[in-house]
Amino acid sequence: MNWWQKKSVYQIYPKSFLDTAGNGTGDLRGVIKKLDYIKSLGAGAIWLTPIYDSPQVDNGYDIADYTSIDPRFGTMADFDELISEAKARDIKIVMDLVFNHTSDRHAWFKESKSSRNNPKADWYIWRDEKTNWRSIFGGSAWEWCEERQQYYLHTFATAQPDLNWANPEVRQALYDAANFWNKRGVGGFRIDAIVYIKKPSEFKDGIVDSDDGLSSIHNIIAATDGILDYLREFKEKVFDGRDIFTVAEANGVKPENLSEWVGDNGVFDMLFEFSHVNIMFSNGVEIWHRSNLYKLSEWKKALSDSQNATRESWYPIYFENHDRPRSVNTFFPAGSDKILAAKALATILFTLRGTPFIYQGEELGFENAKFNSIDDYDDISTRGNYDLARADGLSDKQAMKFVQKFSRDNARTPMQWDTSKNAGFTSGKAWLPVHDDFTACNVEIQEKNPDSVLNFYRKLSKLRNSSDVLISGEYEELYPENEELYIFTRKSGDKKFMTIVNFTTHEVEMPAQILKGGKKVMGNYSDEKNYLRATEATIYEF
């Protein structure tokens, strides 16, 4: 097996991780300083969200230069030191590639918009007339450019114009940028929003799905036919023949199509698909105030479908990242004990088949921030969803309820290291407020508590890393129709582990005879009963 199948990956949002300069923004030297902490979690790789030069309209996902380090985060020398220091601890650094779009301040776009005769005139998507497509962040996906007297397409923010992948010069320029980082010794790439790079052959209006008269661009361009031709070339030019791993963000790729995207015959090593984290949204379109209630059986099916679809390949297991609210507030009912919930999700994370991805703060059981005013939120997507809710007739209070539940800023509050000012994140003014629970929930306190969420993660990591069954064993779900329990096994030969999680706030009877011959290995309760207590998670070995 490959190294990236045997270890977990720790995702860092550098802006919020640790500030060593006192300017309120996290930096690369902060990551270097905490490498031993990350190693203690058993991680074999660190995924960094974008650290390239950027105006930060979308917190770094609007890139102005693909081969530079934004001065906010440090220098190229800092990056090289990070690569070296991480390597000394057997940790790889994984870069975030954002190749669907650039910043509107990128030199390529400045040339493209300057005239229709510029050599880079068709490096972006230009049209004389716009369609009724709604961008991911809300509002029209087309923006008028006075200089060219045309509209340009932006799947995301206005400041993020889409690149024209149909142009081979564009593709080669992107491959060159990725190979720049390959030469610096990175251990892999996470590829952002890759399902949107191929545009339809015809640009026409879509079906209106909201009171704003617009149609979701996601449903129109995600995973358009022909996209795999581009991605096979991408793989050949950048990935093949190198000891790296690739994991792509692919909202819209269905489990039944995963074999074309991952594995020996696919284009990536792993694929982040969204079925289990977007279970509350119809058709995967994240209009927050239109979220739906879902059954536990539906959520379990989403996970099982992905597990079964990647039996011959590999899967990245995750519940949180920089774009998602905190998992303890998302997947357990109101009134659940958040510490037990954090441990329960960790139990699933480390016992499903695939590479566990831990997002900073998840290993401490971080909760949603729930700021009181829309003015307290920095995230552009949050503001877009708030405006759409207000346009659909919701009051400020009603709209804020959904903002507090789903905002990406819930995952972006600064890392909580200790009880000092700003939770030890910065000596200056933090770019985003620290969660107000930092005096009770931080690394320093949890390090000293053997029963903490942090130390539970470490125990789970050791269990997985020492077990061939948990790394490569087959997955099977039991009792899929049960709306209270998630039960699955990992099996290899005559060895077996069973994970059982109670997703309710009450006691649940254990299915008869299910534990015959089994021995409890770990759980989020210290003792053992013949029934499951509220939010209880246990692992049994047979």
NUDREN-848693 format. One line per field, with one value per residue (C-alpha): residue number from 1; x, y, z. Coordinates in nm, 2 decimals, always signed. Layout:
resi	(NUM, ...)
x	(X, ...)
y	(Y, ...)
z	(Z, ...)
This chain:
resi	(1, 2, 3, 4, 5, 6, 7, 8, 9, 10, 11, 12, 13, 14, 15, 16, 17, 18, 19, 20, 21, 22, 23, 24, 25, 26, 27, 28, 29, 30, 31, 32, 33, 34, 35, 36, 37, 38, 39, 40, 41, 42, 43, 44, 45, 46, 47, 48, 49, 50, 51, 52, 53, 54, 55, 56, 57, 58, 59, 60, 61, 62, 63, 64, 65, 66, 67, 68, 69, 70, 71, 72, 73, 74, 75, 76, 77, 78, 79, 80, 81, 82, 83, 84, 85, 86, 87, 88, 89, 90, 91, 92, 93, 94, 95, 96, 97, 98, 99, 100, 101, 102, 103, 104, 105, 106, 107, 108, 109, 110, 111, 112, 113, 114, 115, 116, 117, 118, 119, 120, 121, 122, 123, 124, 125, 126, 127, 128, 129, 130, 131, 132, 133, 134, 135, 136, 137, 138, 139, 140, 141, 142, 143, 144, 145, 146, 147, 148, 149, 150, 151, 152, 153, 154, 155, 156, 157, 158, 159, 160, 161, 162, 163, 164, 165, 166, 167, 168, 169, 170, 171, 172, 173, 174, 175, 176, 177, 178, 179, 180, 181, 182, 183, 184, 185, 186, 187, 188, 189, 190, 191, 192, 193, 194, 195, 196, 197, 198, 199, 200, 201, 202, 203, 204, 205, 206, 207, 208, 209, 210, 211, 212, 213, 214, 215, 216, 217, 218, 219, 220, 221, 222, 223, 224, 225, 226, 227, 228, 229, 230, 231, 232, 233, 234, 235, 236, 237, 238, 239, 240, 241, 242, 243, 244, 245, 246, 247, 248, 249, 250, 251, 252, 253, 254, 255, 256, 257, 258, 259, 260, 261, 262, 263, 264, 265, 266, 267, 268, 269, 270, 271, 272, 273, 274, 275, 276, 277, 278, 279, 280, 281, 282, 283, 284, 285, 286, 287, 288, 289, 290, 291, 292, 293, 294, 295, 296, 297, 298, 299, 300, 301, 302, 303, 304, 305, 306, 307, 308, 309, 310, 311, 312, 313, 314, 315, 316, 317, 318, 319, 320, 321, 322, 323, 324, 325, 326, 327, 328, 329, 330, 331, 332, 333, 334, 335, 336, 337, 338, 339, 340, 341, 342, 343, 344, 345, 346, 347, 348, 349, 350, 351, 352, 353, 354, 355, 356, 357, 358, 359, 360, 361, 362, 363, 364, 365, 366, 367, 368, 369, 370, 371, 372, 373, 374, 375, 376, 377, 378, 379, 380, 381, 382, 383, 384, 385, 386, 387, 388, 389, 390, 391, 392, 393, 394, 395, 396, 397, 398, 399, 400, 401, 402, 403, 404, 405, 406, 407, 408, 409, 410, 411, 412, 413, 414, 415, 416, 417, 418, 419, 420, 421, 422, 423, 424, 425, 426, 427, 428, 429, 430, 431, 432, 433, 434, 435, 436, 437, 438, 439, 440, 441, 442, 443, 444, 445, 446, 447, 448, 449, 450, 451, 452, 453, 454, 455, 456, 457, 458, 459, 460, 461, 462, 463, 464, 465, 466, 467, 468, 469, 470, 471, 472, 473, 474, 475, 476, 477, 478, 479, 480, 481, 482, 483, 484, 485, 486, 487, 488, 489, 490, 491, 492, 493, 494, 495, 496, 497, 498, 499, 500, 501, 502, 503, 504, 505, 506, 507, 508, 509, 510, 511, 512, 513, 514, 515, 516, 517, 518, 519, 520, 521, 522, 523, 524, 525, 526, 527, 528, 529, 530, 531, 532, 533, 534, 535, 536, 537, 538, 539, 540, 541, 542)
x	(+0.00, +0.10, +0.22, -0.09, -0.32, -0.16, -0.16, -0.41, -0.40, -0.42, -0.57, -0.45, -0.62, -0.29, -0.47, -0.62, -0.36, -0.09, +0.04, +0.41, +0.43, +0.17, -0.03, -0.35, -0.30, -0.15, +0.17, +0.41, +0.64, +0.34, +0.29, +0.66, +0.63, +0.35, +0.48, +0.54, +0.18, +0.06, +0.29, +0.14, -0.19, -0.03, -0.06, +0.16, +0.07, -0.04, -0.28, -0.24, -0.52, -0.39, -0.08, -0.02, -0.02, -0.38, -0.61, -0.79, -1.14, -1.21, -0.95, -0.68, -0.89, -0.85, -0.49, -0.29, +0.03, +0.05, +0.43, +0.46, +0.41, +0.18, +0.38, +0.10, +0.22, +0.59, +0.85, +0.96, +1.25, +0.99, +0.81, +1.13, +1.21, +0.86, +0.91, +1.25, +1.12, +0.81, +1.02, +1.24, +0.92, +0.80, +0.53, +0.46, +0.32, +0.02, -0.06, -0.40, -0.44, -0.71, -0.73, -1.09, -1.03, -0.78, -0.80, -0.91, -0.58, -0.38, -0.15, -0.32, -0.66, -0.53, -0.40, -0.71, -0.94, -0.73, -0.85, -1.00, -0.68, -0.44, -0.25, -0.43, -0.77, -0.93, -0.76, -1.09, -1.46, -1.60, -1.94, -2.13, -2.45, -2.50, -2.72, -2.93, -2.68, -2.64, -2.28, -2.20, -2.18, -2.50, -2.59, -2.53, -2.23, -2.15, -1.98, -1.96, -1.61, -1.59, -1.25, -1.36, -1.72, -1.81, -1.92, -1.68, -1.79, -1.72, -1.85, -1.77, -1.71, -1.69, -1.32, -1.27, -1.29, -1.30, -1.01, -1.07, -0.95, -1.03, -0.72, -0.41, -0.19, -0.40, -0.37, +0.01, +0.05, -0.14, +0.07, +0.38, +0.26, +0.19, +0.53, +0.70, +0.58, +0.66, +1.02, +1.01, +0.93, +0.56, +0.39, +0.07, -0.21, -0.56, -0.74, -1.02, -1.35, -1.22, -1.57, -1.63, -1.33, -1.52, -1.79, -2.09, -2.06, -2.37, -2.42, -2.79, -3.03, -3.11, -3.42, -3.50, -3.49, -3.52, -3.71, -3.40, -3.49, -3.15, -3.05, -2.78, -2.45, -2.36, -2.64, -2.54, -2.16, -2.05, -1.88, -1.96, -1.91, -1.55, -1.40, -1.21, -1.01, -0.87, -0.80, -0.62, -0.39, -0.35, -0.25, +0.00, +0.17, +0.18, +0.11, +0.24, +0.57, +0.59, +0.56, +0.27, -0.10, -0.39, -0.73, -0.98, -1.29, -1.57, -1.91, -2.15, -1.96, -2.19, -2.07, -2.15, -1.91, -1.62, -1.44, -1.38, -1.23, -1.02, -0.80, -0.58, -0.81, -0.91, -0.75, -0.70, -0.59, -0.89, -1.20, -1.38, -1.75, -2.02, -2.31, -2.28, -2.20, -2.46, -2.73, -2.95, -2.94, -3.15, -2.94, -2.62, -2.71, -2.62, -2.90, -2.89, -3.24, -3.37, -3.20, -3.40, -3.43, -3.28, -3.29, -2.99, -3.05, -3.00, -2.67, -2.55, -2.64, -2.44, -2.13, -2.19, -2.24, -1.90, -1.74, -1.87, -1.80, -1.43, -1.37, -1.11, -0.96, -0.94, -1.15, -1.08, -1.29, -1.39, -1.66, -1.51, -1.30, -1.25, -1.59, -1.81, -1.96, -1.84, -1.95, -2.07, -2.33, -2.42, -2.46, -2.60, -2.94, -2.98, -2.91, -2.63, -2.33, -2.07, -1.77, -1.93, -2.04, -1.69, -1.55, -1.83, -1.75, -1.38, -1.46, -1.63, -1.35, -1.08, -1.26, -1.41, -1.20, -0.99, -0.75, -0.89, -0.87, -0.87, -0.95, -0.78, -0.98, -1.19, -0.95, -1.06, -1.43, -1.47, -1.83, -1.99, -1.91, -2.26, -2.18, -2.47, -2.46, -2.40, -2.14, -1.93, -1.88, -1.59, -1.69, -1.81, -2.03, -2.20, -2.29, -2.42, -2.64, -2.77, -2.86, -3.04, -3.24, -3.34, -3.44, -3.66, -3.85, -3.67, -3.63, -3.28, -3.33, -3.45, -3.16, -2.91, -3.03, -2.91, -2.59, -2.50, -2.57, -2.39, -2.14, -1.79, -1.65, -1.76, -1.45, -1.23, -1.22, -0.86, -0.71, -0.73, -0.39, -0.43, -0.62, -0.43, -0.56, -0.68, -0.64, -0.26, -0.33, -0.19, -0.05, -0.23, -0.59, -0.71, -0.84, -1.16, -1.28, -1.17, -1.46, -1.58, -1.54, -1.16, -1.09, -1.26, -1.17, -0.80, -0.49, -0.33, -0.62, -0.69, -0.32, -0.35, -0.68, -0.64, -1.01, -1.01, -1.12, -0.76, -0.63, -0.91, -0.80, -0.45, -0.56, -0.78, -0.49, -0.26, -0.53, -0.58, -0.21, -0.13, -0.41, -0.40, -0.78, -0.87, -0.64, -0.73, -1.01, -1.35, -1.64, -1.99, -2.28, -2.52, -2.89, -2.89, -3.26, -3.20, -3.27, -3.08, -2.76, -2.48, -2.31, -2.05, -1.77, -1.41, -1.30, -0.99, -0.97, -1.08, -1.02, -1.29, -1.37, -1.72, -1.81, -2.14, -2.26, -2.58, -2.70, -2.97, -2.99, -3.15, -3.05, -3.09, -3.11, -2.82, -2.93, -2.94, -2.63, -2.44, -2.15, -2.11, -1.74, -1.64, -1.42, -1.45, -1.14, -1.23, -1.53, -1.64, -1.77, -1.51, -1.73, -1.94, -2.32, -2.54, -2.72, -2.60, -2.62, -2.69, -2.43, -2.23, -1.96, -1.78, -1.53, -1.53, -1.27, -1.35)
y	(+0.00, +0.36, +0.58, +0.81, +0.51, +0.43, +0.77, +1.05, +1.40, +1.71, +2.01, +2.35, +2.69, +2.89, +3.22, +3.09, +2.84, +3.03, +3.39, +3.44, +3.79, +3.95, +4.09, +3.89, +3.64, +3.30, +3.22, +2.94, +2.99, +2.91, +2.58, +2.50, +2.57, +2.32, +2.03, +1.81, +1.87, +1.75, +1.45, +1.36, +1.30, +1.04, +1.25, +1.17, +1.48, +1.84, +1.99, +2.37, +2.58, +2.84, +3.03, +3.20, +3.57, +3.67, +3.98, +3.75, +3.82, +3.45, +3.39, +3.28, +3.09, +3.39, +3.35, +3.63, +3.43, +3.05, +3.04, +3.28, +3.29, +3.56, +3.79, +3.75, +3.39, +3.44, +3.38, +3.10, +3.04, +2.98, +2.73, +2.55, +2.52, +2.39, +2.12, +2.03, +2.03, +1.83, +1.57, +1.53, +1.42, +1.20, +1.44, +1.55, +1.90, +1.90, +2.21, +2.34, +2.39, +2.63, +2.58, +2.66, +3.03, +3.30, +3.63, +3.92, +4.07, +3.79, +3.91, +3.67, +3.83, +4.18, +4.09, +3.91, +4.19, +4.46, +4.38, +4.11, +4.10, +4.03, +3.70, +3.60, +3.72, +3.37, +3.26, +3.32, +3.28, +3.58, +3.63, +3.92, +3.81, +3.66, +3.37, +3.34, +3.14, +3.20, +3.19, +2.96, +3.26, +3.42, +3.67, +3.65, +3.43, +3.69, +4.03, +4.31, +4.44, +4.79, +4.74, +4.45, +4.54, +4.18, +3.97, +3.72, +3.41, +3.35, +3.03, +3.18, +3.55, +3.83, +3.86, +3.50, +3.48, +3.13, +3.01, +2.87, +2.51, +2.46, +2.66, +2.43, +2.72, +2.77, +2.41, +2.40, +2.72, +2.55, +2.23, +2.43, +2.60, +2.27, +2.13, +2.43, +2.29, +1.94, +2.05, +2.20, +1.86, +1.87, +1.54, +1.59, +1.82, +1.88, +2.02, +2.27, +2.29, +2.08, +1.96, +2.31, +2.34, +2.20, +2.43, +2.31, +2.35, +2.57, +2.86, +2.88, +2.97, +2.71, +2.63, +2.90, +2.76, +3.06, +3.39, +3.58, +3.45, +3.27, +2.91, +2.73, +2.71, +2.40, +2.20, +2.33, +2.29, +2.04, +1.74, +1.83, +1.55, +1.57, +1.68, +1.35, +1.41, +1.73, +1.55, +1.26, +1.51, +1.68, +1.35, +1.27, +1.61, +1.66, +1.34, +1.04, +0.90, +1.09, +0.98, +1.21, +1.17, +1.37, +1.43, +1.64, +1.83, +1.70, +1.81, +1.66, +1.33, +1.05, +0.73, +0.52, +0.73, +0.72, +0.44, +0.68, +0.94, +0.75, +0.44, +0.27, +0.37, +0.71, +1.05, +1.11, +0.89, +1.01, +1.23, +1.45, +1.40, +1.57, +1.33, +1.28, +1.64, +1.79, +1.54, +1.83, +2.01, +1.91, +1.83, +1.94, +2.31, +2.49, +2.74, +2.74, +2.85, +2.57, +2.29, +1.98, +1.74, +1.40, +1.05, +0.88, +0.60, +0.84, +0.97, +0.62, +0.52, +0.81, +0.69, +0.33, +0.41, +0.59, +0.30, +0.04, +0.24, +0.27, -0.10, -0.13, +0.22, +0.46, +0.72, +1.03, +1.02, +1.36, +1.54, +1.89, +2.12, +2.50, +2.52, +2.33, +2.41, +2.21, +1.85, +1.82, +2.08, +1.92, +1.55, +1.50, +1.62, +1.93, +1.84, +1.60, +1.61, +1.78, +1.60, +1.26, +1.37, +1.47, +1.14, +0.95, +1.11, +1.05, +0.68, +0.67, +0.88, +0.64, +0.31, +0.36, +0.24, +0.52, +0.80, +1.01, +1.39, +1.59, +1.96, +2.19, +2.21, +1.91, +1.71, +1.94, +1.91, +2.27, +2.40, +2.66, +3.02, +3.17, +3.54, +3.77, +4.00, +3.95, +4.22, +3.99, +3.74, +3.77, +3.49, +3.60, +3.29, +3.36, +3.71, +3.58, +3.32, +3.58, +3.82, +3.54, +3.45, +3.81, +3.84, +3.53, +3.71, +3.59, +3.84, +3.92, +3.70, +3.41, +3.45, +3.47, +3.14, +2.97, +3.18, +3.06, +2.70, +2.68, +2.97, +2.87, +3.11, +2.85, +2.65, +2.95, +3.10, +3.10, +2.78, +2.77, +2.69, +2.81, +3.03, +3.35, +3.64, +3.54, +3.17, +3.20, +3.24, +3.60, +3.88, +4.13, +4.16, +3.84, +3.87, +3.68, +3.67, +3.37, +3.15, +3.26, +2.90, +2.92, +2.93, +2.59, +2.43, +2.46, +2.24, +2.33, +2.21, +1.90, +1.79, +1.75, +1.57, +1.20, +1.18, +1.48, +1.47, +1.54, +1.24, +1.03, +1.12, +1.02, +0.68, +0.62, +0.71, +0.46, +0.20, +0.25, +0.28, -0.05, -0.25, -0.39, -0.46, -0.10, +0.02, -0.22, -0.45, -0.47, -0.25, -0.38, -0.19, -0.37, -0.27, +0.00, +0.08, +0.15, +0.52, +0.53, +0.33, +0.33, -0.01, -0.14, -0.39, -0.40, -0.75, -0.91, -1.29, -1.42, -1.08, -0.82, -0.49, -0.35, +0.01, +0.10, +0.46, +0.58, +0.90, +0.97, +1.15, +0.85, +0.49, +0.23, -0.14, -0.33, -0.57, -0.92, -1.14, -0.87, -0.87, -1.24, -1.32, -0.95, -0.75, -0.38, -0.20, +0.17, +0.39, +0.73, +0.59, +0.43, +0.14, -0.11, -0.18, -0.42, -0.12, +0.20, +0.52, +0.86, +0.95, +0.64, +0.51, +0.18, -0.03, -0.41, -0.66, -1.02)
z	(+0.00, -0.05, +0.24, +0.20, +0.26, +0.60, +0.77, +0.82, +0.67, +0.88, +0.71, +0.80, +0.73, +0.76, +0.81, +1.13, +1.26, +1.44, +1.40, +1.49, +1.36, +1.57, +1.28, +1.34, +1.05, +1.08, +0.89, +0.77, +1.07, +1.29, +1.10, +1.15, +1.52, +1.56, +1.35, +1.66, +1.76, +1.42, +1.43, +1.77, +1.59, +1.37, +1.05, +0.76, +0.55, +0.60, +0.35, +0.33, +0.20, -0.06, +0.05, -0.29, -0.35, -0.34, -0.28, -0.03, -0.17, -0.11, +0.15, -0.09, -0.34, -0.57, -0.68, -0.84, -0.88, -0.88, -0.81, -0.52, -0.14, -0.02, +0.21, +0.47, +0.52, +0.49, +0.22, -0.01, +0.23, +0.50, +0.27, +0.19, +0.56, +0.62, +0.36, +0.53, +0.89, +0.80, +0.61, +0.92, +1.10, +0.82, +0.72, +0.36, +0.26, +0.03, -0.17, -0.28, -0.65, -0.76, -1.14, -1.23, -1.19, -1.09, -0.92, -1.14, -1.04, -1.20, -1.48, -1.72, -1.66, -1.69, -2.03, -2.13, -2.05, -2.21, -2.56, -2.78, -2.98, -2.69, -2.71, -2.39, -2.51, -2.49, -2.17, -1.99, -2.08, -2.26, -2.42, -2.57, -2.40, -2.06, -1.95, -1.64, -1.45, -1.07, -0.93, -0.64, -0.42, -0.54, -0.80, -1.17, -1.29, -1.55, -1.50, -1.75, -1.85, -1.99, -2.14, -2.36, -2.38, -2.30, -2.00, -1.83, -1.65, -1.28, -1.12, -0.78, -0.69, -0.93, -0.86, -0.96, -1.34, -1.49, -1.70, -2.04, -2.02, -2.39, -2.47, -2.46, -2.37, -2.05, -1.96, -2.01, -1.80, -1.52, -1.55, -1.53, -1.21, -1.05, -1.15, -0.99, -0.66, -0.75, -0.79, -0.44, -0.30, -0.21, -0.13, -0.32, -0.43, -0.33, -0.64, -0.58, -0.76, -1.05, -1.17, -1.31, -1.55, -1.86, -1.99, -2.20, -2.58, -2.57, -2.34, -2.28, -2.00, -1.73, -1.54, -1.28, -0.93, -0.71, -0.67, -0.81, -1.16, -1.19, -1.24, -1.04, -1.24, -1.05, -1.21, -1.55, -1.57, -1.29, -1.44, -1.80, -2.06, -2.18, -1.85, -1.81, -2.13, -1.97, -1.64, -1.81, -1.97, -1.63, -1.47, -1.74, -1.73, -1.35, -1.14, -1.32, -1.21, -0.89, -0.53, -0.45, -0.39, -0.54, -0.40, -0.59, -0.47, -0.68, -0.58, -0.83, -0.91, -0.82, -0.64, -0.95, -1.15, -0.90, -1.09, -1.38, -1.14, -0.89, -0.89, -1.14, -1.43, -1.28, -1.29, -0.91, -0.61, -0.41, -0.45, -0.21, -0.30, -0.11, -0.07, +0.30, +0.39, +0.16, +0.26, +0.38, +0.04, -0.27, -0.58, -0.39, -0.43, -0.11, -0.06, +0.31, +0.39, +0.17, +0.37, +0.45, +0.74, +0.66, +0.80, +0.96, +0.71, +0.42, +0.56, +0.63, +0.27, +0.13, +0.32, +0.23, -0.13, -0.14, +0.05, -0.18, -0.50, -0.40, -0.30, -0.58, -0.53, -0.23, -0.04, +0.16, +0.48, +0.61, +0.81, +0.82, +0.61, +0.56, +0.37, +0.62, +0.96, +1.26, +1.25, +1.61, +1.52, +1.19, +1.23, +1.58, +1.71, +1.93, +2.29, +2.21, +2.44, +2.21, +2.36, +2.31, +1.96, +1.87, +1.99, +1.81, +1.47, +1.53, +1.59, +1.24, +1.08, +1.19, +1.13, +0.78, +0.49, +0.35, +0.45, +0.74, +0.69, +1.01, +0.99, +1.24, +1.56, +1.48, +1.70, +1.99, +1.92, +1.80, +1.78, +1.55, +1.63, +1.58, +1.55, +1.62, +1.31, +0.94, +0.98, +1.20, +0.91, +0.67, +0.43, +0.09, +0.05, +0.38, +0.27, -0.06, +0.12, +0.36, +0.08, -0.11, +0.20, +0.25, -0.12, -0.07, +0.21, +0.52, +0.81, +0.94, +1.24, +1.02, +0.77, +1.06, +1.19, +0.87, +0.86, +1.21, +1.12, +0.78, +0.75, +0.64, +0.91, +1.16, +1.05, +1.02, +1.37, +1.50, +1.64, +2.02, +2.18, +2.54, +2.77, +2.70, +2.50, +2.16, +2.27, +2.20, +1.83, +1.80, +2.01, +1.78, +1.67, +1.52, +1.16, +1.27, +1.63, +1.84, +1.95, +2.29, +2.44, +2.41, +2.78, +2.82, +2.48, +2.38, +2.32, +2.65, +2.86, +2.65, +2.65, +3.03, +3.03, +2.93, +2.86, +2.62, +2.26, +2.16, +2.34, +2.20, +1.85, +1.93, +2.06, +1.75, +1.53, +1.70, +1.68, +1.30, +1.22, +1.40, +1.23, +0.88, +0.91, +0.98, +0.70, +0.42, +0.55, +0.37, +0.47, +0.54, +0.69, +0.92, +0.99, +0.72, +0.79, +1.16, +1.23, +1.56, +1.51, +1.26, +1.26, +1.03, +1.02, +0.88, +0.79, +0.66, +0.67, +1.01, +1.18, +1.22, +1.39, +1.45, +1.50, +1.67, +1.71, +1.87, +1.70, +1.95, +2.28, +2.46, +2.54, +2.26, +2.29, +2.13, +1.84, +1.97, +1.95, +1.76, +2.00, +2.05, +2.07, +2.05, +2.29, +2.34, +2.22, +2.26, +2.32, +2.43, +2.75, +2.98, +3.10, +2.91, +2.92, +2.73, +2.57, +2.41, +2.60, +2.44, +2.17, +2.26, +2.02, +2.06, +1.87, +1.91, +1.79, +1.70)
